[in-house]
Every structure is written in structure tokens, then in C-alpha cells.
Amino acid sequence: MSKIKRYGYTGKIMPAVIPAFVLSAIKRLNESGFNAYLVGGSVRDMLLDRPVADWDIATSASNEEIIRTFQDVRHFSLKHATVTLVHHRSNYELTTMRGNGISNGTIMEDLAHRDFTINAMAYDPAGKTLIDPHNGRQDLRKRIIRAVGDPFERFREDPLRLIRAVRISHELGFRIDAGTMEAVVEMTPQLKLAAGERIREELMKILLSDRPSSGFNLLRRSGLLAALIPELMEGFLKRQNNRHSHTVFRHIMETVDGVGPDPVLRLAALFHDIAKPRVRQKIDGEFRFYGHAEESALLAAEIMERLRFSNEMIRKVTNLITHHMVEYDGHWSDGAVRRLIRRFQPDPVELLLAFRRADILAHGTTGTDMDLLSELDERICGLKKKPHVMHARDLALDGKEVMEILGLPPGPGVGRAIDFLLEKVIDLPELNSKEALVKLLKEFKLKSAMSG
């Protein structure tokens, strides 16, 4: 299991790491009569000697003035008071400094309305000066996440900052200041005011980190998880059966940590057993969870719709959840293995096996399941190297020929005939010839006549 990387404070701004485009943009704004500074996470990350993900500039110029100044640079504006410049496929945000609402603000006014002290610093490349009115450097040294000024005011300005406090704490390995955490706990109900899309983006940053369980446990302890995804909390402290060493919630967290940092895998891990508490039954002294995969897929779809995930992402995640209970026992025929591949399509079955491997390891028990899964993996690789049929388009007869042979018009009867052929050919690929399929259709026609 990977560990969270902990960054230490260096106290150094390294101008050499600032992209030339950023420096030239600030210089152009200055020459046009505007103030401009590097702000926020880029300043923080340089002081931590941490890779900078986003280079943001705060300026006294308005949107219109920014656009006029950079009319020769590709740009777009999706957020109020922010223009995004595009250079060599990278985006750079230029935001008008916040003030009193009547006019554009000063850098001091702007920093006073930023979320946390470690993000409320600015750097002036021209004067090579660091502006730090809220002691962000000191909190970096102490490894503290502290709201700027009154935390209740900061969170009222933007309730999404409640999650961001946890996310940044998790990313940096910093602790949240007691006063700031008190405000997080008390203001949790305000999360309902934040847009689902923005909540989704913060959650995905935690979910795709090195060890997501640490971030989700902090969300749980703060009360935020119960407000964000209350369905997850239903599994907290819920015991399972002798196939699991962990509670439902703990098992989910172990699975999330165990899969690779792929959005589909991580989301499937987060939701794959989420309905278990709802279907749990005690039978003969042991808990059973019949139908939990299908119910979890339905519940996952509801949650993901709430968080404004795309239809395609919901489809991929729920397909993985629906099929994740692969109970291979070593006695499957080649046809049964091919049917597994076909059922999981259009997604690659390798994704299912990778997920199932993490799911089994997260049981926390020993057994032969991993050996069987490796055997299944080898069989799938072997079968994929041989000619095989998975779709109607792979059959040696097409739909028109099937209709001519059976004397049927277009309709469900043709579909049933093609499904019959597919089932036969999946078991015995050598039957996929026109001659053999014609014989099978005659068999199908005879059976249909007898049953009709």
C-alpha cells in the first residue's frame, strides 16, 4: 500500500521553475498598467518544493481588460472574473482581484478572501517579493491548515471549502487547525448549497490520491461524509461474515486503496458493496448479502447522478459493480469463460479481473480465491488468442440470410434465432461456418415449431 507523501517547508521561491509564459503574462499586464501576482497553490507549492499543478495569476485588470491585453492569445472564460489563457495545451487562469464589490480589489483585499492561510500568499516576480499578510509561511512550517480570518465567514463565502480543507489536509499530510475544524463540523449542513459538479471534483481529487482511505476517514470523522454520501456511512461498523475480516466500510476503504488510480476502478471500489447493509440477512447464524452487487450498482447510479457524473462514467462503473462477483471455480468450460467476457462487454474483461483481485485482497482472509483468479486470467488470455465469436456480426451468417433460411420477416424471432446461434458457437467456435449454422437453424426451426 502506497503512503501519502509528506512535503516539508523549504521557504524558497524558485523563479527558475515558473513557466516563461507565466512570467511574460505578468510582465505584459504590468506594462499595460495593471498589477499582477502569482497567487494561491502555486506559491504554496513552490515553498514546499512540490510540483505545481496550476499557475494562477491575480490582477487588477477586469475581464474585459485581460481579454484586450491578450487578444492575440487563445482564451476562454467559464467563471466570473476569470479568463483562462491557453498556451501549448496548458491552461493559465487570470482572475480579477476581489475587493469591496464596488471596484476591483487590491492584492491585500484579494488575499483576505482566500480560503486558507497557506493559499493566501502572493509572489511578485518583478520585485521578487513574497506577500504573506496572514502568516501562511508560518502555517506551512507548522504543517497546519488554517482558515483566513474567521473560518465561519470563509466557509459561508463558499461551502465547498469545507471539503477542500479535508482534501488539502489529506494531500499535504497537514493537520487542520482546531478552530477551522470546529467550523467545518458546525457548517457541514451548508454543503447542500454547493453544486454537485464542484463536490464531485473535490471528491475525485481525494479518490485519485495515493491513499484515498485516509481522506475518506477524515471526511467521516468531520461529519462531511454523512452529508456527502450518507449511503457509505450505513456500512460503518457493520460486520460481515467469515469470508471477511473487516466491516463493510473498512472493506470498501481497503478495496479503494488496493485498486490502481483509475477513475472507473476507484469509483467502483467506493460503491461496489454500498448496498450490503440494506440487503444483509442473518441466516443460520451467518450474515448473507444476496443480490448486493445488483443493488449496489443501482445505488451507485443514484449517487453518481446526484454528483453529476456523465452517463458513460455511470455506465462503466455500474457495469463493473454488477459483474464484480466473479465466482470462478476451475470447472468452467471454455464457453463459460467466453460468456463472462461477452457479458462484461463493451468494457475489457481485464478491468473486471483487476477489480476483483483488489476486492478479494481486501477481504483480509486467506484462501484459494487469488489462485483461481490467476487461473481465470490465464485462460482468458489463451482464449483471446484463438478465433472466437462474441457478437452477431462475427457469425458466418448475417441477419438477412437467417431471415431467408427461416422464412421470417424482421422481428424478435430473428433475434432469438441469432442468440441461439451465438450460444452454440460460443461453446464450440468450430461451428461458425455457413454449413454448420444452416444445420443449427433447421434445428432451431424444428424446436420452435414443436414448442409453438
C-alpha positions as CSV (number, residue, x, y, z in Angstrom):
1,M,0.0,0.0,0.0
2,S,1.4,3.4,-1.0
3,K,2.0,6.1,1.6
4,I,1.0,9.7,1.4
5,K,4.0,11.8,0.5
6,R,4.7,14.4,3.2
7,Y,6.1,17.7,1.9
8,G,8.3,19.9,4.1
9,Y,8.6,23.6,4.1
10,T,11.6,25.0,2.3
11,G,10.8,28.7,2.4
12,K,12.2,29.2,-1.1
13,I,10.6,30.7,-4.2
14,M,12.4,29.3,-7.2
15,P,11.8,31.8,-10.1
16,A,13.5,29.3,-12.4
17,V,10.6,26.9,-12.1
18,I,8.0,29.5,-13.1
19,P,7.0,28.9,-16.7
20,A,8.2,31.6,-19.1
21,F,4.7,32.1,-20.3
22,V,3.5,33.0,-16.8
23,L,6.4,35.5,-16.3
24,S,5.7,37.0,-19.7
25,A,1.9,37.3,-18.9
26,I,2.6,39.1,-15.7
27,K,5.1,41.4,-17.4
28,R,2.6,42.2,-20.1
29,L,0.0,43.1,-17.5
30,N,2.4,45.3,-15.7
31,E,3.4,47.1,-18.9
32,S,-0.3,47.7,-19.6
33,G,-0.6,49.5,-16.3
34,F,-2.0,46.6,-14.2
35,N,-0.8,44.9,-11.0
36,A,-0.3,41.2,-11.3
37,Y,0.9,38.4,-9.0
38,L,1.3,34.7,-8.7
39,V,-1.2,33.5,-6.1
40,G,-2.6,30.5,-4.2
41,G,-1.5,27.0,-4.7
42,S,1.4,27.8,-7.0
43,V,3.1,29.9,-4.3
44,R,2.4,27.4,-1.6
45,D,3.8,24.5,-3.7
46,M,6.9,26.4,-4.6
47,L,7.6,27.0,-0.9
48,L,7.0,23.3,-0.3
49,D,9.3,22.3,-3.2
50,R,6.3,20.5,-4.5
51,P,5.3,20.1,-8.2
52,V,3.0,22.9,-9.2
53,A,-0.3,21.8,-10.8
54,D,-1.9,25.1,-11.5
55,W,-0.3,28.5,-12.2
56,D,-2.8,31.2,-11.2
57,I,-2.4,35.0,-11.6
58,A,-4.4,37.6,-9.7
59,T,-4.6,41.0,-11.4
60,S,-6.1,44.4,-11.0
61,A,-7.4,44.2,-14.6
62,S,-11.0,43.4,-15.3
63,N,-12.1,40.5,-17.6
64,E,-12.5,42.9,-20.5
65,E,-9.1,44.4,-19.9
66,I,-7.5,41.0,-19.6
67,I,-9.1,39.9,-22.9
68,R,-8.0,43.2,-24.6
69,T,-4.4,42.7,-23.3
70,F,-4.2,39.1,-24.5
71,Q,-6.3,39.4,-27.7
72,D,-3.5,37.5,-29.6
73,V,-3.6,34.6,-27.2
74,R,-6.2,31.8,-27.3
75,H,-8.5,32.2,-24.3
76,F,-12.0,31.4,-22.8
77,S,-14.0,32.5,-19.8
78,L,-16.2,30.0,-17.9
79,K,-16.1,31.6,-14.5
80,H,-17.0,35.1,-13.3
81,A,-14.0,37.4,-13.2
82,T,-11.7,34.8,-14.6
83,V,-10.1,34.4,-18.0
84,T,-8.2,31.3,-18.9
85,L,-5.3,31.6,-21.4
86,V,-4.3,28.6,-23.4
87,H,-0.7,28.1,-24.3
88,H,0.9,24.9,-25.6
89,R,-2.1,22.9,-24.4
90,S,-1.8,24.2,-20.9
91,N,-4.3,26.5,-19.1
92,Y,-3.4,29.5,-17.1
93,E,-6.1,31.3,-15.1
94,L,-6.1,35.1,-14.7
95,T,-8.5,36.4,-12.1
96,T,-9.6,39.9,-11.2
97,M,-8.6,40.6,-7.6
98,R,-11.5,40.6,-5.2
99,G,-12.4,43.8,-3.5
100,N,-15.3,45.5,-1.8
101,G,-17.7,44.7,-4.6
102,I,-17.7,48.3,-5.9
103,S,-14.3,48.2,-7.7
104,N,-11.5,45.8,-8.4
105,G,-9.6,45.0,-5.3
106,T,-6.0,45.2,-4.1
107,I,-3.9,42.2,-3.6
108,M,-4.3,42.6,0.2
109,E,-8.1,42.6,-0.2
110,D,-8.0,39.6,-2.5
111,L,-5.8,37.5,-0.2
112,A,-8.1,38.3,2.8
113,H,-10.9,36.4,1.0
114,R,-8.9,33.3,0.1
115,D,-9.7,30.1,1.8
116,F,-6.6,29.1,3.9
117,T,-3.6,30.9,5.1
118,I,-1.2,28.6,3.1
119,N,-3.1,29.6,-0.1
120,A,-3.3,33.3,0.8
121,M,0.2,34.3,-0.3
122,A,1.2,36.1,-3.5
123,Y,4.5,36.4,-5.3
124,D,5.6,39.4,-7.4
125,P,8.2,38.2,-9.9
126,A,9.1,41.7,-10.9
127,G,10.1,42.7,-7.4
128,K,11.0,39.2,-6.3
129,T,8.9,39.7,-3.2
130,L,6.6,37.4,-1.3
131,I,3.4,38.9,0.1
132,D,2.2,37.0,3.2
133,P,-0.3,39.0,5.3
134,H,-1.9,36.0,7.0
135,N,1.3,34.1,8.1
136,G,0.9,31.4,5.6
137,R,4.6,30.6,5.7
138,Q,4.4,30.0,9.4
139,D,1.5,27.6,9.0
140,L,3.4,25.8,6.3
141,R,6.3,25.3,8.7
142,K,3.8,24.1,11.4
143,R,2.0,21.9,8.8
144,I,-1.4,23.5,9.6
145,I,-4.5,24.1,7.5
146,R,-6.0,27.3,9.0
147,A,-8.8,29.4,7.5
148,V,-8.0,33.1,6.7
149,G,-9.6,35.2,9.4
150,D,-12.9,34.0,10.6
151,P,-13.4,30.4,9.4
152,F,-17.2,30.7,9.5
153,E,-17.1,33.7,7.2
154,R,-14.7,31.9,4.8
155,F,-16.9,28.8,4.6
156,R,-20.1,30.9,4.2
157,E,-18.4,32.6,1.2
158,D,-18.0,29.2,-0.4
159,P,-19.3,26.0,1.3
160,L,-17.1,23.9,-1.0
161,R,-14.2,25.0,1.2
162,L,-15.4,22.6,3.8
163,I,-14.4,19.6,1.6
164,R,-11.3,21.5,0.4
165,A,-10.0,21.7,3.9
166,V,-10.0,18.0,4.2
167,R,-8.7,17.4,0.7
168,I,-5.7,19.7,1.2
169,S,-5.0,18.3,4.6
170,H,-5.0,14.8,3.1
171,E,-2.8,15.8,0.1
172,L,-0.2,17.5,2.2
173,G,-0.3,15.4,5.4
174,F,-1.1,18.6,7.4
175,R,-3.5,18.8,10.3
176,I,-6.5,21.1,10.4
177,D,-6.4,23.9,12.9
178,A,-8.8,23.3,15.8
179,G,-10.8,26.4,15.2
180,T,-11.1,25.7,11.5
181,M,-12.1,22.1,12.2
182,E,-14.8,23.3,14.6
183,A,-16.2,25.5,11.8
184,V,-16.1,22.5,9.4
185,V,-18.1,20.3,11.7
186,E,-20.7,23.0,12.6
187,M,-21.1,24.2,9.0
188,T,-21.5,20.7,7.4
189,P,-25.2,21.3,6.6
190,Q,-24.1,24.2,4.3
191,L,-22.7,21.6,1.8
192,K,-26.2,21.4,0.3
193,L,-25.6,24.9,-1.2
194,A,-22.5,23.7,-3.2
195,A,-23.1,22.5,-6.8
196,G,-22.9,18.7,-7.3
197,E,-20.2,19.2,-10.1
198,R,-17.9,21.0,-7.7
199,I,-18.4,18.5,-5.0
200,R,-17.6,15.7,-7.5
201,E,-14.3,17.4,-8.5
202,E,-13.1,17.6,-4.9
203,L,-14.1,14.0,-4.1
204,M,-12.3,12.8,-7.2
205,K,-9.1,14.5,-6.1
206,I,-9.3,12.6,-2.9
207,L,-10.3,9.4,-4.6
208,L,-7.4,9.5,-7.1
209,S,-4.8,10.3,-4.4
210,D,-2.1,7.8,-3.2
211,R,-4.2,6.5,-0.3
212,P,-7.8,7.6,-0.5
213,S,-9.0,5.9,2.6
214,S,-7.1,8.4,4.7
215,G,-9.0,11.3,3.1
216,F,-12.4,9.5,3.4
217,N,-11.8,8.7,7.0
218,L,-11.1,12.3,7.7
219,L,-14.3,13.2,5.9
220,R,-16.1,10.6,8.1
221,R,-14.7,12.0,11.3
222,S,-15.6,15.6,10.4
223,G,-19.2,14.6,9.6
224,L,-18.8,15.6,6.0
225,L,-19.1,12.1,4.6
226,A,-22.5,11.7,6.2
227,A,-23.6,14.8,4.4
228,L,-22.0,14.0,1.1
229,I,-22.6,10.2,0.7
230,P,-24.7,9.1,3.6
231,E,-25.2,5.7,2.0
232,L,-21.5,5.0,2.7
233,M,-22.0,5.5,6.4
234,E,-24.6,2.8,6.5
235,G,-21.7,0.3,6.3
236,F,-19.7,1.8,9.2
237,L,-19.2,-0.8,11.9
238,K,-21.4,-3.2,10.0
239,R,-20.0,-6.7,10.5
240,Q,-19.9,-9.2,7.6
241,N,-19.3,-13.0,7.6
242,N,-16.4,-15.3,7.9
243,R,-15.2,-14.6,4.4
244,H,-14.3,-11.0,5.6
245,S,-12.1,-9.8,8.4
246,H,-13.4,-6.2,8.1
247,T,-16.7,-4.4,8.4
248,V,-18.4,-3.2,5.2
249,F,-17.0,0.3,5.4
250,R,-13.5,-0.9,6.2
251,H,-13.6,-3.4,3.4
252,I,-14.7,-0.7,1.0
253,M,-11.8,1.5,2.1
254,E,-9.3,-1.3,1.7
255,T,-10.6,-2.0,-1.8
256,V,-10.3,1.6,-2.8
257,D,-6.7,1.7,-1.6
258,G,-6.0,-1.6,-3.4
259,V,-7.0,-0.7,-7.0
260,G,-5.0,1.5,-9.3
261,P,-5.6,5.3,-9.6
262,D,-8.1,4.9,-12.4
263,P,-11.4,6.8,-12.0
264,V,-13.6,3.9,-13.0
265,L,-11.8,1.4,-10.7
266,R,-11.7,3.8,-7.8
267,L,-15.4,4.7,-8.1
268,A,-16.4,1.1,-8.5
269,A,-14.4,0.3,-5.4
270,L,-16.1,3.1,-3.4
271,F,-19.6,1.8,-4.3
272,H,-19.2,-1.9,-5.0
273,D,-20.6,-3.0,-1.6
274,I,-22.6,0.1,-0.7
275,A,-25.9,-1.7,-0.6
276,K,-24.7,-4.5,1.6
277,P,-26.2,-3.1,4.8
278,R,-29.6,-2.8,3.1
279,V,-29.7,-6.5,1.9
280,R,-27.9,-8.0,4.9
281,Q,-29.8,-11.0,6.4
282,K,-28.8,-13.4,9.2
283,I,-29.4,-17.0,8.0
284,D,-28.3,-19.9,10.2
285,G,-26.3,-17.6,12.4
286,E,-24.3,-16.0,9.5
287,F,-24.8,-12.8,7.6
288,R,-25.7,-13.1,3.9
289,F,-25.9,-10.4,1.3
290,Y,-27.9,-11.8,-1.6
291,G,-28.2,-9.6,-4.6
292,H,-25.8,-7.0,-3.2
293,A,-23.9,-6.5,-6.4
294,E,-27.0,-5.5,-8.4
295,E,-28.4,-3.4,-5.6
296,S,-25.1,-1.6,-5.1
297,A,-25.0,-0.8,-8.9
298,L,-28.4,0.8,-8.6
299,L,-27.5,2.8,-5.6
300,A,-24.2,3.8,-7.2
301,A,-26.1,5.2,-10.2
302,E,-28.3,7.3,-7.9
303,I,-25.3,8.7,-6.1
304,M,-23.3,9.4,-9.3
305,E,-26.3,11.1,-10.9
306,R,-26.5,13.3,-7.8
307,L,-22.9,14.2,-8.2
308,R,-23.4,15.0,-11.9
309,F,-21.2,12.3,-13.4
310,S,-21.5,11.6,-17.1
311,N,-23.8,8.9,-18.3
312,E,-20.9,7.0,-19.8
313,M,-19.0,7.1,-16.5
314,I,-22.1,5.8,-14.6
315,R,-22.4,3.0,-17.2
316,K,-18.8,1.9,-16.8
317,V,-18.8,2.0,-13.0
318,T,-22.2,0.2,-12.6
319,N,-21.2,-2.4,-15.2
320,L,-18.1,-3.2,-13.1
321,I,-20.1,-3.3,-9.9
322,T,-22.9,-5.5,-11.3
323,H,-20.4,-8.1,-12.5
324,H,-17.8,-7.9,-9.7
325,M,-18.8,-11.2,-8.0
326,V,-16.8,-13.5,-10.3
327,E,-17.1,-16.9,-8.6
328,Y,-14.8,-18.9,-10.9
329,D,-14.2,-22.4,-9.5
330,G,-11.8,-24.0,-12.0
331,H,-14.5,-26.2,-13.6
332,W,-15.8,-23.7,-16.1
333,S,-15.9,-24.7,-19.7
334,D,-14.3,-22.5,-22.3
335,G,-17.8,-21.4,-23.3
336,A,-18.5,-20.2,-19.8
337,V,-15.3,-18.2,-19.8
338,R,-16.3,-16.7,-23.2
339,R,-19.7,-15.8,-21.8
340,L,-18.1,-13.9,-18.9
341,I,-16.1,-11.9,-21.5
342,R,-19.3,-11.3,-23.5
343,R,-21.4,-10.3,-20.5
344,F,-18.9,-7.6,-19.4
345,Q,-18.6,-6.0,-22.9
346,P,-18.2,-3.4,-24.2
347,D,-15.7,-2.9,-21.4
348,P,-12.4,-5.0,-21.3
349,V,-12.7,-8.0,-19.0
350,E,-9.2,-7.3,-17.7
351,L,-10.7,-4.3,-15.9
352,L,-13.1,-6.7,-14.1
353,L,-10.2,-9.1,-13.1
354,A,-8.1,-6.2,-11.8
355,F,-11.0,-5.0,-9.7
356,R,-11.9,-8.5,-8.4
357,R,-8.3,-9.0,-7.4
358,A,-8.3,-5.9,-5.2
359,D,-11.7,-6.9,-3.8
360,I,-10.5,-10.4,-2.7
361,L,-7.3,-9.0,-1.1
362,A,-9.5,-6.5,0.8
363,H,-11.3,-9.4,2.4
364,G,-8.4,-9.7,4.8
365,T,-8.6,-13.5,4.8
366,T,-6.5,-16.3,3.3
367,G,-7.9,-18.7,0.7
368,T,-7.6,-20.1,-2.8
369,D,-9.5,-17.3,-4.5
370,M,-6.5,-15.5,-5.7
371,D,-5.0,-18.6,-7.3
372,L,-8.3,-19.3,-9.1
373,L,-8.5,-15.7,-10.3
374,S,-4.9,-16.1,-11.7
375,E,-6.0,-19.3,-13.5
376,L,-9.0,-17.5,-15.0
377,D,-6.8,-14.7,-16.2
378,E,-4.5,-17.2,-17.9
379,R,-7.5,-18.9,-19.6
380,I,-8.9,-15.6,-20.8
381,C,-5.5,-14.7,-22.3
382,G,-5.3,-18.1,-24.0
383,L,-8.9,-18.0,-25.4
384,K,-8.4,-14.5,-26.8
385,K,-5.5,-15.8,-28.9
386,K,-7.9,-18.3,-30.6
387,P,-10.6,-17.4,-33.1
388,H,-13.8,-16.6,-31.2
389,V,-17.3,-15.2,-31.7
390,M,-18.7,-12.6,-29.3
391,H,-21.2,-10.7,-31.4
392,A,-23.8,-11.4,-34.1
393,R,-21.5,-9.6,-36.6
394,D,-18.9,-12.3,-36.1
395,L,-21.3,-15.1,-37.2
396,A,-20.7,-16.7,-40.6
397,L,-24.4,-15.9,-41.4
398,D,-25.9,-12.4,-41.3
399,G,-29.4,-11.4,-40.3
400,K,-30.7,-11.2,-43.8
401,E,-29.5,-14.8,-44.5
402,V,-31.1,-16.0,-41.3
403,M,-34.4,-14.5,-42.3
404,E,-34.2,-16.2,-45.8
405,I,-33.4,-19.6,-44.3
406,L,-36.2,-19.4,-41.7
407,G,-38.6,-17.6,-43.9
408,L,-39.1,-14.9,-41.2
409,P,-39.7,-11.2,-41.6
410,P,-37.7,-8.7,-39.5
411,G,-38.7,-9.0,-35.8
412,P,-37.9,-10.6,-32.4
413,G,-38.0,-14.1,-34.0
414,V,-34.8,-13.3,-35.9
415,G,-33.1,-12.0,-32.8
416,R,-34.0,-15.3,-30.9
417,A,-32.5,-17.3,-33.8
418,I,-29.3,-15.3,-33.8
419,D,-29.0,-15.6,-30.0
420,F,-29.4,-19.4,-30.4
421,L,-26.6,-19.5,-32.9
422,L,-24.3,-17.3,-30.7
423,E,-24.8,-19.6,-27.7
424,K,-23.9,-22.7,-29.8
425,V,-20.8,-21.0,-31.3
426,I,-19.6,-19.6,-28.0
427,D,-19.4,-23.1,-26.7
428,L,-18.0,-24.6,-29.9
429,P,-16.3,-21.9,-32.2
430,E,-15.7,-24.6,-34.9
431,L,-19.4,-24.4,-35.6
432,N,-19.0,-20.9,-37.1
433,S,-19.3,-21.9,-40.7
434,K,-22.3,-21.3,-43.1
435,E,-22.9,-25.1,-43.5
436,A,-22.9,-25.7,-39.7
437,L,-25.1,-22.7,-39.0
438,V,-27.7,-23.6,-41.6
439,K,-28.0,-27.0,-39.9
440,L,-28.3,-25.3,-36.5
441,L,-31.1,-23.0,-37.9
442,K,-33.0,-26.1,-39.0
443,E,-32.7,-27.5,-35.5
444,F,-33.9,-24.1,-34.1
445,K,-36.9,-24.0,-36.5
446,L,-37.9,-27.5,-35.5
447,K,-37.7,-26.8,-31.8
448,S,-39.7,-23.5,-32.3
449,A,-42.4,-25.4,-34.2
450,M,-42.7,-28.1,-31.5
451,S,-42.8,-25.5,-28.7
452,G,-45.3,-23.3,-30.6
